Structures are given as structure tokens and as C-alpha cells.
């Protein structure tokens, strides 16, 4: 039963997520699919989304931090999990003992993994990451031969198993960008170097969400789908979610806290960056930047209230913002829809991204813990 006392909610449609996983698997039919559930599944809830993705045929899970990966294990999820964002002194032993695959980009990390494996009394599962042009994590080409040779020596010593060789695109969301072809070439070269060192990984993986949709030559053994799994297009310039057979998973709604008449010339919110053009009705929406609503969307963010698109009037505050209803009426308790799939006339996360000058990834991921997640389509 719906809780009518809820100030705001993020409704998560797990049936849509499962359908999205199926659609993405169809795009890469010869590859496995890694469901990326980092950052609490991009704000959607890591454990429910991980289970739904696995139910739909995902064969791996991906996280950024080791704490995210360990939380999946603590919840009883036994599927293969790769964790890739490590710092010195991290919980390597705990990860090894929990059968979590860890990513290694440098010799310091390889040494820490080897020490953890000795302490745990069992071999670590390691994915070596090559920097093929993104310039973030991964070993540079000049350092890759040393890393792969050292990893192979550690394999021979029984300390680890190199289960994966991987990299990440910089511009896959810009189809035709010259760096995409350059990275494909660099990745092939990194594989050849690793194979020459004697490494035989279980999986090779390069494709993220946009590459899964637009670069079939990058699919290899696994594709890593993040934002697309949540029904948001990673290439909005090419098409929206429906164009790729996807449906947005999160809808964000709030209940109006106040509706009141106001005269013309009335300043609204901090700084009076909006002034009513005439006699009007104002509605107070009780969510703000503490809930993840971008302050950059002040005077820009779209909201469906009383059956029409409205635009935020004035600045987004910490806990609330105002919309000007003009001559329309509403009542406290009525629903305001900030974003959803868009098929009922409501804005989408992509609409909010344009309003805030960002990407839809950030819009859903930043919705805070004060907003409860309500799961449907289980």
C-alpha cells in the first residue's frame, strides 16, 4: 500500500531494469554482461538492482570501491564481482577471502594483492587494467610489460590468478571520435603483450554502456553496462532510451507542501532571482539540493504539477523549491513529478540534465538518502 505521508520518493522499476538487461544482452549476444552497481547502483539501490540484473542474465557485477563489493557479499550475493578503485592499504585480504576480483593497475597494487593472498592462504583473482588512452586508472603502455610479467610470475607462485584483462573508453559516448579507434588498437596491443607473457584470462572487457550500443567490435568476452542498464541513453545525441529498447528505471516524485496565492511583483526564494509577473498561485515542492536536486537547475528545472510542465521559480534551496502555477490550482499533498520515463508527459532525467548543464548519470546518482527508494516490478 502506498504511504501517503511520504514527502518524496524515488520509485525504482525492477521490471524495467530486467528488461533493459535483456535488451543490452541482445546487443552483445556473444558476450557476457557485467551489471555495474557502483554508487548504490547509480542511486537506484545496489542490492535490489544487482539481484534483478542477475535474474535477467547478467553474469558479473561491477563496483568501484571495495566496500561496495564487500556489502554485496555480506548480503549473500555470490555472483562474480569485480572491484576496481583501490588505494594503498585497502581491504585486499578481505576481498580475497570474499572471492572478489580486484583490479590492479600498478606494481604497488600487485605487491599488496600478493601480500593479501599470502595472508589469506589462497590465491587472489586479479584483473589487470591497461590505460589505453583514458588517462585515469590503468598501467601506461611503458609499464604494462613489467606488470604483466610480474603478474605471470605471481601466478606461477600460486599467489594469484589473472582472471581479466581490461580497459575503459574515454569517448565512446562520441561515436566516430578518433580516440575510439586508437583505444581499440591499444587494447589489442595490450592483450598481445599479456598473452606473450603467458597470461590466459577468463574474460577480456573494454565496452562500457555507449560502446555496448555503438561499437560491437569492442564487446570481447564481457560488456560493462552501467547507465544504460538503468534506462538512460549514454548517447542522447543519437537517441533516447526507447530508441535503444530501454526504459528509465527511476521516477522521482514529491508531494506539495504548500499552495498559496501571491501578488505580482513578489520575489521568490533566495536572492529574488524570480519575481512573479502578476497575481498567481505558488506551489512549494519539499525537496532541495540536500536531496540531490541540482542548485544549478534554479529557474530552469522542469516539474510536472497539476497536469502541466512547470519550471522552478527562483533558486533551489537546501530542502525545497517553488513553482509558479500561474492561474492553475493545486492543493497541498498533490503530486509533483520531477522526472520519470516521460511517457505520461513528465520530464525525464535527461531533461533535468539539460536544465542543469550536466549529464543524466549525475541526476539519478545524486538523489540522496533522505529520499526513500520504493521498489516495484519485483
C-alpha positions as a Markdown table, in Angstrom:
| # | Residue | x | y | z |
|---|---|---|---|---|
| 1 | Unk | 0.0 | 0.0 | 0.0 |
| 2 | Unk | 1.3 | 3.5 | -0.9 |
| 3 | Unk | 2.5 | 5.6 | 2.0 |
| 4 | Unk | 0.7 | 8.9 | 1.5 |
| 5 | Unk | 2.8 | 10.5 | 4.2 |
| 6 | Unk | 6.0 | 10.3 | 2.2 |
| 7 | Unk | 7.5 | 13.7 | 1.5 |
| 8 | Unk | 9.2 | 12.4 | -1.6 |
| 9 | Unk | 10.1 | 9.1 | -3.1 |
| 10 | Unk | 12.2 | 7.5 | -5.8 |
| 11 | Unk | 10.3 | 4.7 | -7.4 |
| 12 | Unk | 12.5 | 2.0 | -8.8 |
| 13 | Unk | 11.0 | -0.2 | -11.5 |
| 14 | Unk | 12.9 | -3.5 | -11.3 |
| 15 | Unk | 10.9 | -5.0 | -14.2 |
| 16 | Unk | 12.2 | -2.2 | -16.4 |
| 17 | Unk | 15.7 | -2.9 | -15.2 |
| 18 | Unk | 15.4 | -6.6 | -16.1 |
| 19 | Unk | 14.0 | -5.7 | -19.5 |
| 20 | Unk | 16.9 | -3.3 | -20.0 |
| 21 | Unk | 19.4 | -6.0 | -19.2 |
| 22 | Unk | 17.7 | -8.3 | -21.7 |
| 23 | Unk | 17.9 | -5.6 | -24.4 |
| 24 | Unk | 21.6 | -5.0 | -23.7 |
| 25 | Unk | 22.4 | -8.7 | -23.8 |
| 26 | Unk | 20.7 | -8.8 | -27.2 |
| 27 | Unk | 23.1 | -6.0 | -28.3 |
| 28 | Unk | 26.1 | -8.2 | -27.4 |
| 29 | Unk | 24.8 | -11.7 | -27.9 |
| 30 | Unk | 28.3 | -13.4 | -27.8 |
| 31 | Unk | 29.4 | -11.6 | -24.7 |
| 32 | Unk | 28.6 | -11.9 | -21.0 |
| 33 | Unk | 27.2 | -8.8 | -19.3 |
| 34 | Unk | 28.7 | -7.1 | -16.2 |
| 35 | Unk | 26.0 | -5.1 | -14.4 |
| 36 | Unk | 27.7 | -2.1 | -12.8 |
| 37 | Unk | 26.1 | -1.3 | -9.5 |
| 38 | Unk | 28.7 | 1.2 | -8.1 |
| 39 | Unk | 27.5 | 4.3 | -6.3 |
| 40 | Unk | 24.5 | 2.4 | -4.9 |
| 41 | Unk | 23.6 | 1.3 | -8.4 |
| 42 | Unk | 23.7 | 4.9 | -9.7 |
| 43 | Unk | 21.4 | 5.9 | -6.9 |
| 44 | Unk | 18.9 | 3.1 | -7.6 |
| 45 | Unk | 19.9 | 0.7 | -4.7 |
| 46 | Unk | 22.8 | -1.7 | -5.2 |
| 47 | Unk | 21.4 | -4.9 | -3.7 |
| 48 | Unk | 17.9 | -4.9 | -5.3 |
| 49 | Unk | 19.3 | -3.9 | -8.7 |
| 50 | Unk | 22.1 | -6.4 | -8.5 |
| 51 | Unk | 19.7 | -9.2 | -7.8 |
| 52 | Unk | 17.3 | -8.1 | -10.6 |
| 53 | Unk | 20.2 | -7.9 | -13.1 |
| 54 | Unk | 21.4 | -11.3 | -12.2 |
| 55 | Unk | 17.9 | -12.6 | -12.6 |
| 56 | Unk | 17.8 | -11.2 | -16.1 |
| 57 | Unk | 21.0 | -12.9 | -17.1 |
| 58 | Unk | 23.9 | -10.7 | -16.0 |
| 59 | Unk | 26.9 | -12.9 | -15.3 |
| 60 | Unk | 29.1 | -10.4 | -13.4 |
| 61 | Unk | 28.7 | -7.4 | -11.1 |
| 62 | Unk | 30.9 | -4.4 | -11.0 |
| 63 | Unk | 31.6 | -1.9 | -8.2 |
| 64 | Unk | 34.1 | 0.9 | -7.7 |
| 65 | Unk | 35.0 | 0.7 | -4.0 |
| 66 | Unk | 35.9 | -2.4 | -2.1 |
| 67 | Unk | 33.3 | -1.5 | 0.5 |
| 68 | Unk | 30.6 | -1.7 | -2.2 |
| 69 | Unk | 31.8 | -5.2 | -3.3 |
| 70 | Unk | 32.0 | -6.5 | 0.3 |
| 71 | Unk | 28.5 | -5.2 | 1.0 |
| 72 | Unk | 27.2 | -7.4 | -1.9 |
| 73 | Unk | 28.9 | -10.4 | -0.4 |
| 74 | Unk | 27.5 | -9.6 | 3.1 |
| 75 | Unk | 24.1 | -9.5 | 1.5 |
| 76 | Unk | 24.6 | -13.1 | 0.3 |
| 77 | Unk | 25.2 | -12.3 | -3.3 |
| 78 | Unk | 27.7 | -14.9 | -4.7 |
| 79 | Unk | 28.0 | -13.9 | -8.3 |
| 80 | Unk | 31.4 | -12.8 | -9.7 |
| 81 | Unk | 32.1 | -9.3 | -8.6 |
| 82 | Unk | 34.9 | -7.0 | -9.9 |
| 83 | Unk | 36.0 | -4.1 | -7.7 |
| 84 | Unk | 38.4 | -1.6 | -9.4 |
| 85 | Unk | 39.0 | 1.6 | -7.3 |
| 86 | Unk | 41.8 | 0.8 | -4.8 |
| 87 | Unk | 44.2 | 2.8 | -2.7 |
| 88 | Unk | 47.2 | 1.7 | -0.7 |
| 89 | Unk | 46.3 | -0.2 | 2.5 |
| 90 | Unk | 42.8 | -1.1 | 1.2 |
| 91 | Unk | 41.0 | -4.2 | 2.4 |
| 92 | Unk | 42.8 | -6.5 | 0.0 |
| 93 | Unk | 42.7 | -9.6 | 2.3 |
| 94 | Unk | 39.0 | -9.2 | 3.0 |
| 95 | Unk | 38.4 | -9.0 | -0.8 |
| 96 | Unk | 40.5 | -12.1 | -1.5 |
| 97 | Unk | 38.7 | -14.0 | 1.3 |
| 98 | Unk | 35.3 | -12.9 | -0.1 |
| 99 | Unk | 36.2 | -14.2 | -3.6 |
| 100 | Unk | 36.1 | -10.7 | -5.1 |
| 101 | Unk | 38.0 | -10.0 | -8.2 |
| 102 | Unk | 40.3 | -7.0 | -7.8 |
| 103 | Unk | 41.7 | -4.6 | -10.4 |
| 104 | Unk | 45.4 | -3.9 | -10.5 |
| 105 | Unk | 46.9 | -1.0 | -12.4 |
| 106 | Unk | 50.4 | -0.7 | -10.9 |
| 107 | Unk | 53.2 | -2.6 | -9.2 |
| 108 | Unk | 52.3 | -1.3 | -5.7 |
| 109 | Unk | 48.8 | -2.8 | -6.0 |
| 110 | Unk | 50.2 | -6.1 | -7.3 |
| 111 | Unk | 52.5 | -6.3 | -4.3 |
| 112 | Unk | 49.6 | -5.6 | -1.9 |
| 113 | Unk | 47.5 | -8.2 | -3.6 |
| 114 | Unk | 50.3 | -10.8 | -3.3 |
| 115 | Unk | 50.7 | -10.0 | 0.4 |
| 116 | Unk | 47.0 | -10.3 | 0.9 |
| 117 | Unk | 47.0 | -13.7 | -0.8 |
| 118 | Unk | 49.8 | -15.0 | 1.4 |
| 119 | Unk | 47.9 | -13.8 | 4.5 |
| 120 | Unk | 44.6 | -15.3 | 3.3 |
| 121 | Unk | 46.2 | -18.6 | 2.3 |
| 122 | Unk | 44.5 | -18.6 | -1.1 |
| 123 | Unk | 45.2 | -17.1 | -4.5 |
| 124 | Unk | 43.7 | -13.7 | -5.4 |
| 125 | Unk | 41.6 | -13.2 | -8.5 |
| 126 | Unk | 43.0 | -10.2 | -10.4 |
| 127 | Unk | 42.0 | -8.2 | -13.4 |
| 128 | Unk | 44.9 | -6.2 | -14.9 |
| 129 | Unk | 43.9 | -2.8 | -16.3 |
| 130 | Unk | 45.7 | -1.1 | -19.2 |
| 131 | Unk | 45.5 | 2.6 | -19.8 |
| 132 | Unk | 44.6 | 2.6 | -23.5 |
| 133 | Unk | 44.0 | 6.3 | -23.7 |
| 134 | Unk | 41.6 | 7.4 | -20.9 |
| 135 | Unk | 44.4 | 8.7 | -18.7 |
| 136 | Unk | 42.8 | 7.6 | -15.4 |
| 137 | Unk | 43.4 | 4.2 | -14.0 |
| 138 | Unk | 45.4 | 1.5 | -15.7 |
| 139 | Unk | 49.0 | 0.9 | -16.5 |
| 140 | Unk | 50.6 | 3.0 | -19.2 |
| 141 | Unk | 52.0 | 1.1 | -22.2 |
| 142 | Unk | 55.5 | 1.7 | -21.0 |
| 143 | Unk | 54.7 | 0.0 | -17.6 |
| 144 | Unk | 52.4 | -2.8 | -19.0 |
| 145 | Unk | 55.1 | -5.3 | -19.9 |
| 146 | Unk | 56.6 | -5.2 | -16.3 |
| 147 | Unk | 53.1 | -5.5 | -14.7 |
| 148 | Unk | 52.0 | -8.4 | -16.9 |
| 149 | Unk | 55.3 | -10.3 | -16.4 |
| 150 | Unk | 55.2 | -9.8 | -12.7 |
| 151 | Unk | 51.6 | -11.0 | -12.6 |
| 152 | Unk | 52.5 | -14.1 | -14.5 |
| 153 | Unk | 55.4 | -14.8 | -12.1 |
| 154 | Unk | 52.9 | -14.5 | -9.2 |
| 155 | Unk | 50.6 | -16.9 | -11.0 |
| 156 | Unk | 53.4 | -19.4 | -11.2 |
| 157 | Unk | 54.0 | -19.0 | -7.5 |
| 158 | Unk | 50.3 | -19.7 | -6.8 |
| 159 | Unk | 49.6 | -16.3 | -5.3 |
| 160 | Unk | 47.0 | -15.1 | -7.9 |
| 161 | Unk | 45.1 | -15.9 | -11.0 |
| 162 | Unk | 44.8 | -13.2 | -13.7 |
| 163 | Unk | 41.1 | -13.6 | -14.4 |
| 164 | Unk | 40.7 | -10.5 | -16.5 |
| 165 | Unk | 42.4 | -8.0 | -18.8 |
| 166 | Unk | 40.5 | -4.8 | -19.3 |
| 167 | Unk | 40.5 | -1.1 | -20.1 |
| 168 | Unk | 37.9 | 1.8 | -20.4 |
| 169 | Unk | 37.0 | 4.2 | -23.2 |
| 170 | Unk | 37.3 | 7.9 | -23.0 |
| 171 | Unk | 35.0 | 9.0 | -25.8 |
| 172 | Unk | 32.7 | 6.0 | -26.6 |
| 173 | Unk | 29.8 | 8.4 | -26.0 |
| 174 | Unk | 31.0 | 10.3 | -29.0 |
| 175 | Unk | 30.7 | 7.8 | -31.9 |
| 176 | Unk | 33.3 | 8.4 | -34.5 |
| 177 | Unk | 35.7 | 10.2 | -32.2 |
| 178 | Unk | 39.2 | 9.2 | -33.3 |
| 179 | Unk | 40.2 | 8.1 | -29.8 |
| 180 | Unk | 37.8 | 5.2 | -30.0 |
| 181 | Unk | 39.7 | 3.5 | -32.9 |
| 182 | Unk | 43.0 | 4.4 | -31.2 |
| 183 | Unk | 41.9 | 2.8 | -28.0 |
| 184 | Unk | 40.7 | -0.4 | -29.7 |
| 185 | Unk | 44.2 | -0.7 | -31.3 |
| 186 | Unk | 45.9 | 0.0 | -28.0 |
| 187 | Unk | 43.7 | -2.6 | -26.2 |
| 188 | Unk | 44.5 | -5.2 | -28.8 |
| 189 | Unk | 48.2 | -4.5 | -28.3 |
| 190 | Unk | 47.9 | -4.7 | -24.5 |
| 191 | Unk | 46.2 | -8.1 | -25.0 |
| 192 | Unk | 49.0 | -9.3 | -27.2 |
| 193 | Unk | 51.6 | -8.3 | -24.6 |
| 194 | Unk | 49.8 | -10.0 | -21.8 |
| 195 | Unk | 49.4 | -13.2 | -23.9 |
| 196 | Unk | 53.1 | -13.1 | -24.8 |
| 197 | Unk | 53.8 | -13.0 | -21.0 |
| 198 | Unk | 51.8 | -16.2 | -20.7 |
| 199 | Unk | 48.6 | -14.8 | -19.3 |
| 200 | Unk | 45.3 | -16.5 | -20.3 |
| 201 | Unk | 42.4 | -14.6 | -18.7 |
| 202 | Unk | 38.9 | -15.8 | -18.2 |
| 203 | Unk | 37.5 | -12.5 | -19.6 |
| 204 | Unk | 38.6 | -9.6 | -21.6 |
| 205 | Unk | 36.5 | -6.5 | -21.4 |
| 206 | Unk | 36.5 | -3.0 | -22.8 |
| 207 | Unk | 33.0 | -1.9 | -23.7 |
| 208 | Unk | 31.0 | 0.4 | -21.4 |
| 209 | Unk | 27.4 | 1.4 | -22.0 |
| 210 | Unk | 27.9 | 3.6 | -25.1 |
| 211 | Unk | 30.3 | 1.1 | -26.6 |
| 212 | Unk | 27.9 | -1.7 | -26.0 |
| 213 | Unk | 25.3 | 0.2 | -28.0 |
| 214 | Unk | 27.5 | 1.6 | -30.8 |
| 215 | Unk | 30.8 | -0.3 | -31.0 |
| 216 | Unk | 30.2 | -4.1 | -31.5 |
| 217 | Unk | 33.9 | -4.6 | -32.3 |
| 218 | Unk | 34.7 | -3.7 | -28.6 |
| 219 | Unk | 32.5 | -6.3 | -27.0 |
| 220 | Unk | 35.0 | -9.1 | -26.4 |
| 221 | Unk | 34.1 | -11.5 | -23.6 |
| 222 | Unk | 32.2 | -9.1 | -21.4 |
| 223 | Unk | 30.4 | -5.8 | -21.8 |
| 224 | Unk | 30.1 | -3.5 | -18.7 |
| 225 | Unk | 26.8 | -1.7 | -18.7 |
| 226 | Unk | 26.1 | 1.0 | -16.2 |
| 227 | Unk | 23.8 | 3.9 | -17.1 |
| 228 | Unk | 22.1 | 2.1 | -19.9 |
| 229 | Unk | 21.0 | -0.7 | -17.5 |
| 230 | Unk | 19.1 | 2.0 | -15.6 |
| 231 | Unk | 17.3 | 3.1 | -18.8 |
| 232 | Unk | 19.2 | 6.3 | -19.6 |
| 233 | Unk | 20.7 | 6.8 | -23.0 |
| 234 | Unk | 24.5 | 7.2 | -22.8 |
| 235 | Unk | 24.4 | 8.8 | -26.3 |
| 236 | Unk | 21.4 | 11.1 | -26.2 |
| 237 | Unk | 22.6 | 12.9 | -29.3 |
| 238 | Unk | 21.9 | 9.6 | -31.2 |
| 239 | Unk | 18.6 | 8.7 | -29.5 |
| 240 | Unk | 16.7 | 8.5 | -26.3 |
| 241 | Unk | 16.2 | 5.3 | -24.2 |
| 242 | Unk | 13.3 | 4.0 | -26.3 |
| 243 | Unk | 15.5 | 4.2 | -29.5 |
| 244 | Unk | 17.7 | 1.5 | -27.9 |
| 245 | Unk | 14.9 | -0.6 | -26.4 |
| 246 | Unk | 15.5 | 0.8 | -22.9 |
| 247 | Unk | 13.2 | 2.3 | -20.3 |
| 248 | Unk | 14.2 | 4.6 | -17.4 |
| 249 | Unk | 14.1 | 2.8 | -14.1 |
| 250 | Unk | 13.8 | 5.7 | -11.6 |
| 251 | Unk | 10.9 | 8.1 | -11.2 |
| 252 | Unk | 11.2 | 10.9 | -8.7 |
| 253 | Unk | 8.1 | 12.4 | -7.1 |
| 254 | Unk | 7.3 | 14.7 | -4.2 |
| 255 | Unk | 4.1 | 15.9 | -2.5 |
| 256 | Unk | 3.3 | 19.6 | -2.5 |
| 257 | Unk | 3.9 | 21.1 | 1.0 |
| 258 | Unk | 2.0 | 24.3 | 0.4 |
| 259 | Unk | -0.1 | 26.1 | -2.2 |
| 260 | Unk | -0.8 | 29.8 | -1.8 |
| 261 | Unk | -1.9 | 32.9 | -3.7 |
| 262 | Unk | 0.7 | 35.6 | -4.3 |
| 263 | Unk | 0.6 | 39.1 | -5.8 |
| 264 | Unk | 2.5 | 40.3 | -8.8 |
| 265 | Unk | 6.0 | 41.6 | -8.1 |
| 266 | Unk | 6.6 | 39.1 | -5.3 |
| 267 | Unk | 10.2 | 37.8 | -5.1 |
| 268 | Unk | 10.7 | 34.1 | -4.8 |
| 269 | Unk | 13.4 | 32.2 | -2.9 |
| 270 | Unk | 16.9 | 33.4 | -2.0 |
| 271 | Unk | 18.1 | 36.4 | -3.9 |
| 272 | Unk | 14.8 | 37.0 | -5.6 |
| 273 | Unk | 16.1 | 35.7 | -8.9 |
| 274 | Unk | 12.4 | 35.1 | -9.9 |
| 275 | Unk | 9.7 | 37.8 | -9.4 |
| 276 | Unk | 6.1 | 36.9 | -10.1 |
| 277 | Unk | 4.9 | 38.7 | -13.2 |
| 278 | Unk | 1.4 | 39.1 | -11.9 |
| 279 | Unk | -1.1 | 37.7 | -9.4 |
| 280 | Unk | -0.5 | 33.9 | -9.3 |
| 281 | Unk | -0.5 | 30.7 | -7.3 |
| 282 | Unk | 2.7 | 29.3 | -5.9 |
| 283 | Unk | 3.4 | 25.7 | -5.0 |
| 284 | Unk | 6.1 | 24.6 | -2.6 |
| 285 | Unk | 7.9 | 21.3 | -3.5 |
| 286 | Unk | 9.7 | 19.9 | -0.4 |
| 287 | Unk | 12.9 | 18.7 | -2.0 |
| 288 | Unk | 16.2 | 20.6 | -2.5 |
| 289 | Unk | 19.9 | 20.2 | -3.0 |
| 290 | Unk | 20.2 | 18.2 | 0.2 |
| 291 | Unk | 18.1 | 15.6 | -1.6 |
| 292 | Unk | 20.2 | 15.8 | -4.8 |
| 293 | Unk | 18.2 | 18.4 | -6.7 |
| 294 | Unk | 20.8 | 20.4 | -8.6 |
| 295 | Unk | 21.1 | 24.0 | -7.5 |
| 296 | Unk | 22.3 | 24.7 | -11.0 |
| 297 | Unk | 18.7 | 24.0 | -12.1 |
| 298 | Unk | 17.4 | 27.1 | -10.4 |
| 299 | Unk | 15.0 | 28.9 | -12.7 |
| 300 | Unk | 15.4 | 26.0 | -15.1 |
| 301 | Unk | 14.4 | 22.6 | -13.7 |
| 302 | Unk | 11.2 | 21.1 | -15.1 |
| 303 | Unk | 8.4 | 19.7 | -12.9 |
| 304 | Unk | 5.0 | 18.2 | -13.8 |
| 305 | Unk | 2.4 | 19.8 | -11.4 |
| 306 | Unk | -1.3 | 19.9 | -11.9 |
| 307 | Unk | -1.1 | 18.2 | -15.3 |
| 308 | Unk | 1.4 | 20.7 | -16.8 |
| 309 | Unk | 5.2 | 21.2 | -17.1 |
| 310 | Unk | 6.3 | 23.9 | -14.8 |
| 311 | Unk | 9.7 | 25.5 | -14.4 |
| 312 | Unk | 11.4 | 26.0 | -11.0 |
| 313 | Unk | 10.7 | 29.6 | -9.9 |
| 314 | Unk | 13.9 | 31.1 | -8.3 |
| 315 | Unk | 16.7 | 29.3 | -6.6 |
| 316 | Unk | 16.7 | 25.7 | -5.4 |
| 317 | Unk | 17.2 | 25.8 | -1.6 |
| 318 | Unk | 18.5 | 23.0 | 0.6 |
| 319 | Unk | 15.2 | 21.4 | 1.3 |
| 320 | Unk | 12.7 | 23.0 | -1.1 |
| 321 | Unk | 11.9 | 24.9 | -4.2 |
| 322 | Unk | 8.9 | 26.8 | -5.7 |
| 323 | Unk | 7.0 | 26.5 | -8.9 |
| 324 | Unk | 4.7 | 29.2 | -10.3 |
| 325 | Unk | 1.3 | 27.7 | -11.3 |
| 326 | Unk | 0.0 | 30.8 | -13.0 |
| 327 | Unk | -3.7 | 30.7 | -13.0 |
| 328 | Unk | -3.9 | 26.9 | -12.3 |
| 329 | Unk | -4.9 | 25.4 | -9.0 |
| 330 | Unk | -3.5 | 22.6 | -6.8 |
| 331 | Unk | -3.6 | 21.6 | -3.2 |
| 332 | Unk | -1.1 | 20.6 | -0.5 |
| 333 | Unk | -0.5 | 16.9 | -0.8 |
| 334 | Unk | -0.8 | 16.8 | -4.6 |
| 335 | Unk | 2.0 | 15.0 | -6.5 |
| 336 | Unk | 4.8 | 16.8 | -8.3 |
| 337 | Unk | 6.7 | 14.6 | -10.7 |
| 338 | Unk | 10.3 | 15.7 | -11.2 |
| 339 | Unk | 11.3 | 13.0 | -13.6 |
| 340 | Unk | 10.3 | 9.6 | -14.9 |
| 341 | Unk | 10.2 | 7.6 | -18.1 |
| 342 | Unk | 8.4 | 10.5 | -19.9 |
| 343 | Unk | 5.5 | 8.6 | -21.3 |
| 344 | Unk | 3.0 | 10.3 | -19.1 |
| 345 | Unk | 4.1 | 13.7 | -20.1 |
| 346 | Unk | 6.6 | 14.1 | -17.2 |
| 347 | Unk | 10.1 | 15.4 | -17.6 |
| 348 | Unk | 13.0 | 12.9 | -17.8 |
| 349 | Unk | 16.4 | 12.7 | -16.2 |
| 350 | Unk | 17.8 | 13.9 | -19.5 |
| 351 | Unk | 15.5 | 17.0 | -19.4 |
| 352 | Unk | 17.0 | 17.7 | -15.9 |
| 353 | Unk | 20.5 | 17.2 | -17.2 |
| 354 | Unk | 20.0 | 19.8 | -19.9 |
| 355 | Unk | 18.5 | 22.2 | -17.4 |
| 356 | Unk | 21.4 | 21.8 | -15.0 |
| 357 | Unk | 24.1 | 21.7 | -17.7 |
| 358 | Unk | 25.2 | 18.2 | -16.8 |
| 359 | Unk | 24.6 | 14.6 | -17.8 |
| 360 | Unk | 21.7 | 12.3 | -16.8 |
| 361 | Unk | 24.1 | 10.0 | -15.0 |
| 362 | Unk | 24.6 | 12.7 | -12.3 |
| 363 | Unk | 20.9 | 13.5 | -12.0 |
| 364 | Unk | 20.0 | 10.0 | -10.8 |
| 365 | Unk | 23.2 | 9.2 | -8.9 |
| 366 | Unk | 22.9 | 12.3 | -6.8 |
| 367 | Unk | 19.5 | 11.7 | -5.4 |
| 368 | Unk | 20.2 | 11.4 | -1.7 |
| 369 | Unk | 19.4 | 9.1 | 1.1 |
| 370 | Unk | 16.7 | 11.3 | 2.5 |
| 371 | Unk | 14.6 | 10.2 | -0.4 |
| 372 | Unk | 13.3 | 6.6 | 0.2 |
| 373 | Unk | 13.6 | 4.1 | -2.6 |
| 374 | Unk | 10.3 | 2.2 | -3.3 |
| 375 | Unk | 10.7 | -0.9 | -5.4 |
| 376 | Unk | 8.1 | -2.0 | -7.9 |
| 377 | Unk | 8.1 | -4.7 | -10.6 |
| 378 | Unk | 9.8 | -7.2 | -8.3 |
